[in-house]
């Protein structure tokens, strides 16, 4: 029976954790499991905005001189995570 997985990667793309997540995801797919989404280097948009952290799109929308979100990260909503996780059979964090 196929299960639906969601992965959370909380480490840099060059780290052992990211490599382990990649190998795990590959193994899941080879076994015929479903991988709904991989959350990697995502920061909560609401928390970021409260702290003055903006990406280039938001900086442009707000007519700011520049963005300050660290390279490799993206802003994401908690709703996206909750919705995807609620529909998963398993949530695995690296």
Protein Blocks (a to p, Z undefined) as FASTA:
>chain_A
ZZddddddfbdfkbmklmmmmmmmmmmmmnopacfbacehiacfklmmmnopacfklmmm
nopabdcbdehiacddfklmmmmmmmpmbdcdZZ
